Amino acid sequence: MDFSVHRLTNEADLLSYHAQMGSAQFWTFGNKLFSMVLLMKPGETFRVNNLVKDKNRDLFIKLLCWFIQSGATPDFIFNDSFTVFGRQKEVFKITQEKKSEK
């Protein structure tokens, strides 16, 4: 299984979903997804297939790519096949160590 075809290659892909769904529905979906992801603990992962219906997979993966690319938090990652998403332990630990040094 490989979902890498769904990765975000340009933000225009998201704009087309925004136009198609309407702003309210698009951001309701996105905000629920981002809220869930931000609650993940370091080291926690999930399989994309376990959380999203096939019809929403493309948008789900593209939004998570956008979330990662936004740079708001450096510790989220997809595996190479975009089937597993997770919050890394190492980045979180390094960030905490840098804060401790100050």
N, C-alpha and C positions, 0 to 999 in steps of 0.2 A: 504494500500500500504506500502510495506516495502522493501527498497533497501539495507538493511544491508548486504546481501550476496555479494554485490559488494565492500565492504570496503577492504582496503589494509591490507592483513595479513602478507605479506612479499614482499620485493622489487623484488624478482624474477618474480612476476606477471608483474611488469612494464618492466622488461628486456625482457620478451616474447613479449610484445607489441612493444617494441623498435626494436626487431629483425624482427618481422612480418611486421611492417610499414616502417621500414628504419628510420635512424636517423633524416633526414630532416623533414619528415612528422610528426614523433612523436614529435619533439621539436616545430614545427610550431603549432601543436594542443596545446601542453602544454604551450607555451609562450603566445598564445592568451588567454587561460584560466587564467593563472596567472596574466596577465595584467588586465583583466576584474576584477578579484577578488581584486587586490590591489587598484583599484579605488573605491571600495565599501566604503561607509561612515559607521561609527559606528552606529549600530542598523539596518542596511540594511540587508535584507535577500532575497533569491530567492528560488523558488521551482525547483528542479532538472528537473522535467518533462517539465517545461516551457522553458528550455534552451537547452536541448540536445535531439537528436534523440535516439530512443530505441537502435539502433545498436551501439551507442557510449557511452551509459550510464555507462557501466562497466569501461571503461578507464577514463571517466570524473570523476567518483567518486573516483577511485583509485588515480588519479593525485591530486585531492583535498585533499585526505587523506595524501598523500605524502607531499603536501604543508604544511598541519597542522603539521605533524610529523617533518618536517625540523626545526621547531622552529624559523624560521626567524621572524615571528610576532605572538604573543601569543593570538591574539584576534579573531581568526576564529574558527568556530565550526559547526559541523553537529548536527541535532537533532538525537534522538535515532534510528529512522527508516531510516536515511540517505536520506530523501526526501526533507529536507530543509537545506540550507547552509546559514550561516550568519556571519556577523562581530559583535562581542559583544560590547555593550556600556561600560559595567562595567570595563573590562580589559583596555580599552582605557583610561577611566577616572582615574583608579588607576595608570597607567603608567604615565599619565600627572601629577598627584599629586606628585608622587615620583620625577619627574624631577623638579618640582617647589620647592621642599624642599631643593634641593642641592644648 
